[in-house]
Amino acid sequence: MTDHLAPAFTEERVLPGSRTWQLRLRQPPAIGVLPHLLPPERRTPWQLRVSLMLECQAFIAAIDGAYAGETLVLQMLDDPVTRPALLQLRHELYEQWPLHGQIAADCPHCGLSASLGLAHYWLSLGLPAWQRLDAQQLLLPPCTATPMPTVAHTASGAGGSVPLARCLWVSYPRAAGEQPLRYGIFPGTHGEENAASLQDLLAGTREADTGELLPLDLLPTGPAWRSIVGMANWLGRRDAQGALDVAAMPLGCFFLCDLLYFAARHPAARRSPGLVVSCPSCGQDFLPVQ
């Protein structure tokens, strides 16, 4: 595991089985997990086994104090008691990590921020519970892997009477002593045409500029590549370095931004009076979408 895959957080867990497994967990960067997304045509039994093993290696820093090598991880996955416990742990981590971050929206009236949570979007819009894993316990492609329809920026929503946020912000903690990551989503179009142009740019410079962090087997047509390109586009990072920064962000931060992408660009978002928030500073209403 190379330095750029260093964890944002670590914690200890114990799993049962034919033996007790003492795990030290870490939160990997997005590039540590997303390349293991398997398109349907590659879901052979061997590929599924290897993909799941590599994905688990990304978030397990050590087993019983030793490096989490392939043999040990496969032993856990082959143990009929340990395997379901490990898969449940993976599910919990993917659900919890996005909740470490924070969302804020800048008031269009006074410019100060209102803090929000994902629950505000989900409850207001009546969205289904988010799913990171499918029925086979495989990681589902992020929402940014399939660009949502272009939404041209307008000044207002909810019937035209409520202005939109000046900007959306996502912040996410890093290791102790480090400043949190912070990403801004500003007005403008984040549609498929911008993602397509970014994909063309990165495809032309991939080996020269992004080979160190974006593996060469990360195919431009694959879900991992598309999700990184889509996220870079959503965050306004439309160059090769922007894609590298997105690939290196903590996985929980990537998932949080991905969920915000889905909610804030949902077709119902601009028509929902329930989504309206009041600025804690000036008291004026606005919609926390772009």
C-alpha positions as a printed NumPy array, in Angstrom:
array([[  0.   ,   0.   ,   0.   ],
       [  1.687,   3.227,  -1.125],
       [  1.805,   6.527,   0.726],
       [ -1.035,   8.153,  -1.216],
       [ -3.321,   5.42 ,   0.116],
       [ -2.644,   6.446,   3.726],
       [ -5.782,   6.486,   5.902],
       [ -7.799,   9.497,   6.944],
       [ -8.899,   7.63 ,  10.088],
       [ -7.959,   4.397,  11.801],
       [ -9.891,   2.216,  14.243],
       [ -9.76 ,  -1.265,  15.716],
       [-12.334,  -4.036,  15.225],
       [-12.53 ,  -7.706,  16.209],
       [-14.326, -10.225,  13.975],
       [-15.348, -13.78 ,  14.902],
       [-14.693, -16.952,  12.945],
       [-12.753, -20.185,  13.171],
       [-10.27 , -17.86 ,  14.869],
       [-10.544, -14.312,  16.19 ],
       [ -9.431, -11.638,  13.762],
       [ -8.017,  -8.396,  15.195],
       [ -8.317,  -5.73 ,  12.503],
       [ -6.929,  -2.234,  12.232],
       [ -9.075,  -0.309,   9.766],
       [ -8.341,   2.777,   7.715],
       [-10.319,   4.953,   5.401],
       [ -8.726,   4.693,   1.942],
       [ -8.823,   7.314,  -0.792],
       [-11.39 ,   6.945,  -3.558],
       [ -8.743,   5.547,  -5.919],
       [ -8.101,   2.754,  -3.405],
       [-11.596,   1.326,  -3.908],
       [-13.243,   2.637,  -7.095],
       [-10.986,   0.682,  -9.519],
       [-12.533,  -2.501,  -8.107],
       [-15.943,  -1.623,  -9.532],
       [-16.761,  -4.429, -11.926],
       [-18.913,  -3.879, -15.019],
       [-21.363,  -6.736, -15.693],
       [-19.255,  -8.274, -18.473],
       [-16.319,  -8.792, -16.051],
       [-18.262, -10.415, -13.203],
       [-16.808, -13.9  , -13.441],
       [-16.48 , -15.891, -10.186],
       [-12.703, -15.395, -10.217],
       [-12.992, -11.631, -10.85 ],
       [-15.596, -11.272,  -8.113],
       [-13.359, -13.044,  -5.614],
       [-10.279, -10.983,  -6.505],
       [-12.186,  -7.71 ,  -6.625],
       [-13.694,  -8.213,  -3.166],
       [-10.321,  -9.229,  -1.75 ],
       [ -8.624,  -6.102,  -3.124],
       [-11.432,  -3.888,  -1.891],
       [-11.107,  -5.31 ,   1.627],
       [ -7.343,  -4.822,   1.514],
       [ -7.951,  -1.137,   0.848],
       [ -9.716,  -0.542,   4.169],
       [ -7.889,  -3.127,   6.332],
       [ -4.544,  -1.701,   7.404],
       [ -3.463,  -4.735,   9.43 ],
       [ -4.636,  -8.149,  10.623],
       [ -3.345,  -9.211,  14.054],
       [ -0.735,  -6.467,  13.793],
       [  0.62 ,  -7.705,  10.465],
       [  0.166,  -6.546,   6.884],
       [ -3.228,  -7.568,   5.471],
       [ -1.85 ,  -9.727,   2.681],
       [ -3.904, -11.516,   0.062],
       [ -3.702, -14.886,   1.814],
       [ -5.047, -13.554,   5.114],
       [ -7.866, -11.584,   3.511],
       [ -8.906, -14.569,   1.42 ],
       [ -8.915, -16.74 ,   4.548],
       [-11.357, -14.287,   6.112],
       [-13.574, -14.312,   3.033],
       [-13.526, -18.123,   2.9  ],
       [-14.454, -18.506,   6.572],
       [-18.252, -19.089,   6.728],
       [-18.512, -17.118,  10.001],
       [-16.03 , -14.332,   9.267],
       [-17.208, -13.564,   5.722],
       [-20.691, -12.224,   6.642],
       [-19.205, -10.282,   9.565],
       [-16.595,  -8.723,   7.267],
       [-19.178,  -7.836,   4.62 ],
       [-21.401,  -6.291,   7.295],
       [-18.449,  -4.271,   8.583],
       [-17.734,  -3.041,   5.04 ],
       [-21.383,  -2.028,   4.67 ],
       [-21.281,  -0.091,   7.958],
       [-18.074,   1.731,   7.011],
       [-19.45 ,   2.811,   3.628],
       [-22.614,   4.072,   5.335],
       [-20.824,   5.883,   8.174],
       [-17.878,   7.517,   6.429],
       [-19.939,  10.068,   4.437],
       [-21.567,  11.211,   7.687],
       [-18.213,  12.478,   8.993],
       [-18.436,  15.393,   6.558],
       [-20.498,  18.574,   6.577],
       [-22.536,  20.443,   3.974],
       [-23.165,  24.176,   3.942],
       [-24.946,  26.549,   1.569],
       [-24.132,  30.239,   1.164],
       [-27.116,  32.556,   1.481],
       [-27.749,  34.533,  -1.752],
       [-28.957,  37.503,   0.338],
       [-26.117,  38.069,   2.824],
       [-23.451,  35.54 ,   1.782],
       [-23.203,  33.771,   5.132],
       [-23.552,  30.002,   5.38 ],
       [-26.294,  27.704,   6.625],
       [-25.174,  24.259,   7.788],
       [-27.107,  21.317,   6.375],
       [-27.123,  17.546,   6.485],
       [-27.872,  14.882,   3.924],
       [-31.03 ,  14.065,   5.896],
       [-32.485,  17.485,   5.003],
       [-32.302,  16.665,   1.286],
       [-33.474,  13.071,   1.658],
       [-36.448,  13.822,   3.891],
       [-37.523,  16.946,   2.012],
       [-37.403,  15.258,  -1.38 ],
       [-38.643,  11.845,  -0.224],
       [-35.614,  10.118,  -1.721],
       [-35.048,   6.368,  -1.234],
       [-32.357,   5.209,   1.172],
       [-29.002,   5.31 ,  -0.541],
       [-27.469,   1.996,  -1.518],
       [-23.741,   1.457,  -1.956],
       [-23.906,  -2.313,  -2.49 ],
       [-26.012,  -4.486,  -4.772],
       [-27.632,  -7.861,  -4.101],
       [-24.293,  -9.59 ,  -4.722],
       [-22.606,  -7.341,  -2.122],
       [-20.684,  -5.58 ,  -4.903],
       [-20.015,  -1.863,  -4.876],
       [-22.489,   0.06 ,  -7.024],
       [-21.137,   2.769,  -9.363],
       [-21.327,   6.268,  -7.862],
       [-23.999,   8.614,  -9.201],
       [-21.331,  10.692, -10.958],
       [-20.525,   7.69 , -13.175],
       [-23.756,   8.465, -15.052],
       [-24.125,  12.24 , -15.526],
       [-27.538,  13.587, -14.633],
       [-29.332,  15.81 , -17.165],
       [-27.868,  19.268, -17.667],
       [-29.383,  21.84 , -15.337],
       [-28.838,  25.413, -16.513],
       [-28.286,  27.809, -13.637],
       [-31.279,  29.996, -12.822],
       [-31.744,  32.585, -10.117],
       [-34.611,  30.915,  -8.314],
       [-36.682,  27.788,  -7.765],
       [-39.761,  26.57 ,  -5.876],
       [-42.128,  28.334,  -8.229],
       [-39.714,  31.161,  -9.02 ],
       [-40.078,  32.936,  -5.691],
       [-37.113,  31.481,  -3.777],
       [-33.5  ,  32.221,  -4.81 ],
       [-30.881,  29.496,  -5.063],
       [-27.789,  29.251,  -2.885],
       [-24.828,  31.343,  -3.901],
       [-22.584,  28.299,  -3.426],
       [-22.604,  24.846,  -1.836],
       [-19.715,  23.667,   0.325],
       [-18.553,  20.222,   1.407],
       [-15.971,  19.905,   4.173],
       [-14.417,  16.682,   5.383],
       [-11.976,  16.004,   8.242],
       [ -8.522,  14.632,   7.675],
       [ -5.94 ,  13.209,  10.051],
       [ -5.446,  14.927,  13.424],
       [ -3.664,  18.254,  13.055],
       [ -4.547,  18.693,   9.372],
       [ -6.99 ,  21.234,   8.008],
       [-10.274,  19.752,   6.731],
       [-10.743,  19.308,   3.015],
       [-13.147,  21.851,   1.539],
       [-14.83 ,  21.816,  -1.851],
       [-17.098,  24.469,  -3.336],
       [-19.817,  23.924,  -5.935],
       [-20.522,  27.209,  -7.688],
       [-23.243,  28.283, -10.128],
       [-22.951,  27.045, -13.668],
       [-23.748,  24.006, -15.749],
       [-22.262,  20.696, -14.67 ],
       [-23.839,  18.691, -17.449],
       [-22.799,  15.875, -19.692],
       [-21.129,  18.105, -22.278],
       [-18.608,  19.378, -19.711],
       [-17.945,  15.864, -18.438],
       [-17.383,  14.681, -22.01 ],
       [-14.826,  17.415, -22.702],
       [-13.028,  16.639, -19.444],
       [-12.96 ,  12.937, -20.292],
       [-11.402,  13.718, -23.669],
       [ -8.768,  15.898, -21.99 ],
       [ -7.857,  13.271, -19.416],
       [ -7.823,  10.439, -21.934],
       [ -5.198,  12.361, -23.906],
       [ -2.98 ,  13.051, -20.883],
       [ -3.686,   9.989, -18.765],
       [ -0.389,   8.173, -19.113],
       [  1.783,  11.285, -18.929],
       [  0.077,  13.199, -16.136],
       [ -2.157,  10.854, -14.191],
       [ -0.51 ,   7.45 , -14.432],
       [  0.91 ,   7.634, -10.908],
       [ -2.481,   7.839,  -9.197],
       [ -4.891,   6.674, -11.871],
       [ -3.959,   3.083, -12.764],
       [ -3.507,   2.407, -16.444],
       [ -6.109,  -0.373, -16.248],
       [ -8.679,   2.216, -15.153],
       [-10.351,   2.185, -18.541],
       [-11.858,   5.479, -19.803],
       [-15.076,   3.568, -20.503],
       [-15.248,   1.936, -17.069],
       [-17.405,   3.031, -14.119],
       [-14.441,   4.04 , -11.929],
       [-13.014,   6.362, -14.571],
       [-16.439,   7.832, -15.352],
       [-17.179,   8.46 , -11.674],
       [-13.867,  10.303, -11.13 ],
       [-14.405,  12.382, -14.264],
       [-17.995,  13.132, -13.246],
       [-16.944,  14.163,  -9.741],
       [-14.147,  16.399, -11.019],
       [-16.669,  18.052, -13.324],
       [-19.219,  18.498, -10.493],
       [-16.581,  20.174,  -8.317],
       [-15.355,  22.394, -11.146],
       [-11.943,  20.68 , -11.259],
       [-11.795,  20.328, -15.025],
       [ -8.143,  19.465, -15.584],
       [ -5.793,  16.547, -15.007],
       [ -4.676,  17.803, -11.588],
       [ -8.297,  18.215, -10.555],
       [ -8.947,  14.58 , -11.426],
       [ -5.928,  13.546,  -9.354],
       [ -7.219,  15.541,  -6.375],
       [-10.637,  13.9  ,  -6.691],
       [ -9.088,  10.43 ,  -6.931],
       [ -7.037,  11.083,  -3.777],
       [ -9.904,  12.4  ,  -1.611],
       [-11.012,  10.146,   1.268],
       [-13.595,   7.62 ,   0.15 ],
       [-16.164,   8.969,   2.61 ],
       [-15.709,  12.464,   1.21 ],
       [-16.183,  11.129,  -2.317],
       [-19.375,   9.341,  -1.257],
       [-20.647,  12.487,   0.508],
       [-20.062,  14.639,  -2.584],
       [-21.674,  11.94 ,  -4.709],
       [-24.814,  11.893,  -2.553],
       [-25.009,  15.686,  -2.633],
       [-24.646,  15.555,  -6.417],
       [-27.622,  13.208,  -6.611],
       [-29.804,  15.224,  -4.21 ],
       [-28.964,  18.777,  -5.248],
       [-29.424,  17.969,  -8.936],
       [-32.535,  15.854,  -8.478],
       [-35.362,  17.012, -10.807],
       [-37.599,  17.719,  -7.799],
       [-35.009,  19.79 ,  -5.908],
       [-35.939,  23.154,  -7.427],
       [-39.655,  22.542,  -7.059],
       [-39.701,  21.463,  -3.417],
       [-40.886,  24.04 ,  -0.854],
       [-39.81 ,  21.609,   1.876],
       [-36.183,  21.941,   0.806],
       [-36.163,  25.697,   1.455],
       [-33.912,  26.805,   4.343],
       [-33.793,  30.056,   6.285],
       [-30.456,  31.813,   6.655],
       [-29.413,  31.787,  10.332],
       [-27.978,  35.278,   9.907],
       [-30.476,  37.357,   7.883],
       [-33.528,  35.083,   8.146],
       [-34.195,  35.109,   4.389],
       [-35.235,  31.911,   2.594],
       [-33.35 ,  30.148,  -0.185],
       [-32.963,  26.748,  -1.831],
       [-29.679,  24.877,  -1.097],
       [-29.186,  23.714,  -4.684],
       [-27.183,  24.73 ,  -7.735]])
